[in-house]
Amino acid sequence: MPIVDVEIVLKTDETIPNKMVSELADQLGEIFGSPKNGTWVKVYGIAERLYAENGGKQEDVNPVFVSVLKASLPASEEIQSEIDAIVEAIANICKRDSAVVHVIYWPAGKGRVAFGGKIVA
């Protein structure tokens, strides 16, 4: 079930290659151990002018924000290794330093998310 939103602050004149989206889906599906069509990835580009940091943004810092929704969260002893794998994959595919890849886990979707009107059990 994992649904992953990837928001990339684009560099000047940067675009998101079509291949990037499928590469992200394949790599993340592997990390999550999903069956075929079991991990869904949506990628959004954010124009550099639409991103700011308090006190001013550092030059050439274009972060990536990754939001992950899963039926259940990894066990506390497993979550850091999953995050490490996600950050490495995103940094490599999006051509970013891992220090600017930020991962947010949403609360578990089990019992509160519905696909096609059917609640995830």
KAHU-V246744 format. One record per run of one state. SS is the DSSP state (hx for helix, st for strand, lp for the rest). FROM is the first residue (numbers start at 1). LEN is the number of residues. If there is no record, write none. Layout:
{{SS | FROM | LEN} {SS | FROM | LEN}}
//
This chain:
{{lp | 1 | 2} {st | 3 | 7} {lp | 10 | 8} {hx | 18 | 15} {lp | 33 | 7} {st | 40 | 7} {lp | 47 | 1} {hx | 48 | 3} {lp | 51 | 13} {st | 64 | 6} {lp | 70 | 6} {hx | 76 | 19} {lp | 95 | 3} {hx | 98 | 3} {st | 101 | 5} {lp | 106 | 8} {st | 114 | 2} {lp | 116 | 2} {st | 118 | 2} {lp | 120 | 2}}
//
